[in-house]
Amino acid sequence: MIGALGTALSATANRVFPGGQPAPRSAPPAKTGLDNSPAFEVSVSRQGENAAGLLASLPPSGIDPALHIKRAETHLKQLMAALGIPASTTVKIHATAGGSFRLTADHPKAAELETMINNGAARELRNSLIGAHSGAVLQRTSKAMSMAMKGAEQNPGKGEQYYAWVKGIVDEALSMGFAFSYSGEGMTGTLLKPGNVPIGTTEGLDPPS
């Protein structure tokens, strides 16, 4: 059931940790009450446990978007000062699932700042932006995995429905963009569902009943 999610967690963790994420902790197969459905149970116990171990092994800073957003704010202020952009200037940054960034600001140096983010010249800012985006995706997919595993334990006969639901959540989360907004008062950020509509990290997760 959780094979696709395990892959998704590894992919998003690699975006947070470019050098590779810590190895997942090993654990014996869990007794889930799904023993009468061997294929489903094995999928949860092996790949699901590995995915859960991966999450448990990540340091909190790796999956907390708020910390990355705070770091991004610090780096953005430094770059704005270096380029002569007033700290009171409103800056909006849209991160796509493909890893590129679009920046808008009412200042002649806005395009230069966007280029620096995309070409790696502003590496610390870029890494912080990616970390916030990836952390939000990782939190959303891990929440969906947890809900699906709990639901499947309680309703073994609906295993395929939970599989389809969690796979859809993973696919959608990995395609989501992320919007950052900076003003003189600070920076905020949010995931974007299709249509560039803001959505909370765990908002709208309704598993099969």
C-alpha positions in Angstrom: 0.0 0.0 0.0 2.6 2.5 1.0 5.2 1.8 -1.7 4.4 5.0 -3.7 4.5 7.0 -0.5 7.8 5.6 0.6 9.2 6.7 -2.7 7.6 10.1 -2.3 9.0 10.6 1.2 12.5 9.7 -0.1 12.2 12.1 -3.0 11.1 15.0 -0.8 13.7 14.2 1.8 16.3 14.3 -0.9 15.1 17.8 -1.8 15.6 18.9 1.9 18.9 17.1 2.2 20.6 17.3 -1.2 23.4 15.0 0.1 20.9 12.3 0.9 18.7 11.6 3.9 19.6 9.5 6.9 19.0 5.8 6.5 15.6 4.6 7.7 15.6 2.7 11.0 15.0 -1.0 10.7 12.0 -2.4 12.5 10.3 -5.8 12.6 7.0 -6.1 10.6 4.1 -4.6 12.5 1.1 -6.7 13.4 -1.7 -4.6 11.9 -4.7 -6.9 11.9 -4.3 -7.3 8.2 -2.7 -10.7 8.4 -5.6 -12.3 6.4 -4.5 -10.2 3.4 -0.8 -11.0 3.0 0.0 -8.8 0.0 -1.6 -5.8 1.6 0.0 -6.5 5.0 3.5 -7.0 3.7 3.3 -3.7 1.8 2.4 -1.8 4.9 4.7 -3.5 7.3 7.9 -3.3 5.1 7.6 -0.1 3.1 5.3 1.7 5.5 7.7 1.0 8.4 10.6 2.2 6.3 8.8 5.4 5.4 7.9 5.9 9.1 11.5 5.2 10.0 12.7 7.8 7.5 10.4 10.4 9.1 11.6 9.5 12.6 15.2 9.8 11.6 14.9 13.3 10.1 15.9 16.2 12.4 13.0 18.6 13.1 14.6 21.4 11.1 14.5 19.2 8.1 10.7 18.9 7.9 9.5 22.1 9.6 8.6 24.6 6.8 8.4 27.5 9.4 12.1 27.2 10.2 13.1 27.3 6.5 10.9 30.2 5.9 12.6 32.1 8.7 16.0 31.4 7.2 14.8 32.4 3.8 13.6 35.7 5.3 17.0 36.4 6.7 18.9 35.5 3.5 16.4 37.6 1.4 16.9 40.6 3.6 20.6 40.3 3.1 20.4 40.1 -0.6 17.9 43.0 -0.8 20.3 45.2 1.1 23.2 44.2 -1.1 21.1 45.1 -4.2 19.8 48.3 -2.8 16.2 47.1 -2.5 14.5 48.8 0.5 13.6 46.3 3.3 10.0 47.6 3.2 9.6 46.4 -0.4 7.0 43.6 -0.8 8.4 40.6 -2.5 6.4 37.6 -3.7 8.2 34.3 -4.7 6.4 31.4 -6.4 8.2 28.1 -6.2 7.1 25.5 -8.8 7.2 21.7 -8.3 10.0 21.7 -10.9 12.3 23.7 -8.7 12.3 27.1 -10.4 11.2 30.4 -8.9 9.3 33.4 -10.1 9.8 36.6 -8.2 7.8 39.8 -8.3 8.6 43.1 -6.6 8.1 46.7 -7.4 11.8 47.5 -7.9 14.2 47.6 -10.9 16.4 44.9 -9.4 13.6 42.4 -8.9 14.6 40.5 -12.1 18.2 40.4 -11.0 17.2 38.9 -7.6 15.1 36.3 -9.4 18.0 35.3 -11.6 20.3 35.0 -8.6 17.8 32.5 -7.0 17.4 30.4 -10.1 21.1 30.3 -11.2 22.4 29.4 -7.7 24.2 32.7 -7.0 21.8 33.1 -4.0 22.4 29.5 -2.9 21.5 29.9 0.8 18.2 31.6 -0.1 17.4 29.0 -2.7 18.1 26.1 -0.4 15.9 27.7 2.3 13.0 28.2 -0.2 13.4 24.6 -1.4 13.5 23.4 2.2 10.3 25.1 3.1 8.5 23.8 0.0 9.8 20.2 0.5 9.1 20.2 4.2 5.5 21.1 3.6 5.1 18.4 1.0 6.8 15.9 3.3 4.5 16.8 6.2 1.4 16.5 4.0 2.3 13.1 2.6 3.4 11.7 6.0 0.1 12.9 7.5 -1.8 11.1 4.7 0.2 8.0 5.2 -0.5 8.0 8.9 -4.2 8.4 8.3 -4.3 5.7 5.7 -2.5 3.2 7.8 -4.8 3.8 10.7 -7.9 3.5 8.5 -6.6 0.3 6.9 -6.0 -1.2 10.4 -9.6 -0.4 11.4 -11.1 -1.4 8.0 -8.9 -4.1 6.4 -11.5 -4.7 3.7 -11.0 -1.2 2.3 -7.3 -1.5 1.8 -7.4 -0.8 -1.9 -9.5 2.3 -1.3 -7.0 3.6 1.2 -4.2 2.8 -1.2 -5.8 4.8 -4.1 -6.5 7.7 -1.7 -3.0 8.0 -0.3 -1.5 7.6 -3.8 -3.6 10.5 -5.0 -2.6 12.7 -2.1 1.1 11.9 -2.8 0.8 12.6 -6.5 -1.0 15.9 -5.8 1.4 17.0 -3.1 4.4 16.4 -5.3 2.9 18.6 -8.0 2.0 21.5 -5.7 3.7 24.8 -5.9 4.5 27.0 -3.0 4.0 30.8 -2.5 6.2 33.0 -0.4 5.3 36.5 0.6 7.7 39.0 2.2 7.0 42.4 3.5 8.8 44.6 6.0 7.0 42.7 8.7 8.3 39.2 7.8 7.8 36.3 5.4 5.0 33.8 5.1 4.5 30.7 2.9 1.9 28.3 1.8 1.4 25.3 -0.4 -0.6 25.9 -3.6 -3.1 23.3 -4.9 -4.2 23.3 -8.6 -5.2 26.8 -9.8 -2.6 28.3 -7.4 -5.1 28.2 -4.6 -3.4 28.4 -1.1 -3.9 25.3 1.1 -2.8 24.4 4.6 -0.2 21.7 4.9 -2.7 19.1 6.2 -5.9 20.8 5.0 -8.4 18.7 3.0 -7.1 15.3 3.9 -10.3 13.3 4.0 -9.6 9.5 3.8 -12.3 7.0 2.8 -14.7 6.4 5.7 
